[in-house]
């Protein structure tokens, strides 16, 4: 494992100041058959809010605070599938501003509970219409009460991609010692791919930048968008992608379980898709240093059927005809 030098980032005791400089992990068991190609992944659940979205959330909030768009009587409002919302809610609690979030009603129970714990106001929309309806609902609410809300607009706010241009990309360059040959990332708001690819291209023109999306508008890869059938985010720059791959839900879910059982990494569905995409490119392009990003951990999806009810191979609990003591541990 190679870890970024966390001493480079200032530490003054604030939650916001712990965002970034996540570990870069070598996936040695998965890339063994493809040697000498190397597969590395940024472990974004090390951020305090538990996902890559802390980066964009912090950049958006900092810019808004600097411009006086957030403060007493003015709430942050945005559409989210969950992770960016958690970042907003965490930062709102830490920095003292209210947060209202519009999200599809089928967001995982874990995400809803986390948002509730932080005190965010939730507006739930029809899950069959996905993020597009959530985005439209957020815009309509801001239009009705412009004086009450700051519309963070993660899909159109340039601070989203700049967070990765100024952070993620530079971390990757240092952590790989400039050896990166391929950058592979998924498209949701598109900020992670766009900002990182833009800076990598400026520093190392030979890096191949590969984006991926779900292979269908009806998919189980939360956080990713099937761009051909969805509103394309205003910050997306298609010219940065050397190619666009489509990844199936089932193959991504299978990879989530492989990562848990072969690499010891419990990750979410979009992380599984990222590794599927990276391995597909590795098999085709051969030797190189391939870097992808694992957006969050699987802890936010444990209620999903993907993880099941039981533990394969577990020994059933012993039963006794004599009731044991109630409460407490031995």
Beta strands, then each sheet from edge to edge (+ up, - down):
strand 1: 24-26
strand 2: 38-43
strand 3: 75-79
strand 4: 99-104
strand 5: 121-125
strand 6: 149-151
strand 7: 182-186
strand 8: 208-214
strand 9: 243-247
strand 10: 289-294
sheet 1: 1+ 2- 10- 7- 8- 9-
sheet 2: 5+ 4+ 3+ 6+
end
